[in-house]
Amino acid sequence: MTTYGGRRSQAERDAITVEIGYALCSAAFAAAVLFGAVAGPAFAFDVPAGTRTTLVAAGTTAAAVLFVARVVSVLVRFGQRKAAAGEAGQPSQPGRTSPDS
């Protein structure tokens, strides 16, 4: 939870760091797989130079778009989970330990 002064606890900073690392690693893996699927045939088969250039360019573009989309989607989902947990974790009335007490 964010404190009243806006500072984050060590656990929150650690969770954000882990989530960013997960987002970057999973996005890099997905982008590499997509690039290999699109541009791989250009290297596996004997294709004309123009076709090879087109496949590599298409693979690079698709991989870059997928990388950014994956990072954004993971981090937005993390932010939504944190916001939902923050709302649910607050007591309904001051001095109470949980919303059900």
Beta strands, then each sheet from edge to edge (+ up, - down):
end
